[in-house]
Amino acid sequence: MRCWRCGLVPEEDDIYCRKCGTRLKLIKNEEFCSCGEKIAEGVYFCPKCGKQIIPS
């Protein structure tokens, strides 16, 4: 997996990119894309920005 914004390969347990700060994974029960859109359970692409959602 790479950061979708800058391309850095994160450590396995990283939630945010160490280079640009982009959220890489959903956090526990939070279901929001990095653009702020609420993501329904079972959805793998953000309906607002189209970013692929990575299940945690």
N, C-alpha and C positions, 0 to 999 in steps of 0.2 A: 504494500500500500504506500502511496505517496500523498503528500499534501496536495489537494486539488488546486490550491492557489499558487504556491511557489515551487512545488516539486520535491521538497525535502523528504527524505525517507525518515519517518519518526521511529522512536523506540516503541516496542510493542504496547506498553502501558500508557503512552502519551495520549492525553485527551486534547491538548492544544499543540499546534506546531511550534517547535522551539525557535524557528526562524521568523515566522510572520505572525504567529499568534492565532491563526485560524483554527476554529474548533474542528477536530478530526472525527470525534465520536459523540454520540448522544451520551449524556451523563445520567446514569441511573434512570429515574422515572421522568426526566425532562424530555419532552418530545418536541424540540424546536430545532429548526435548521439554523445554520450560522447567519442567515439573512433575517432571522426573527420570526419566520412563519411557523405556526403550529403544525406539527406533523401527526397525522392519525396513525394508529398502530397498524403495522403491516404495509405501510407505504414506503417505497424505496427511492422515490424521487420527489423533491420539493415541488408542490404545485405552483409556487410563486416564482422561484428562480431556476428550477430544473436540476439543481445539484443532486447527485446521488447521495442517499442517506445510508450511512454505514451502521448497521445494527450493532449495539454494544453487547 
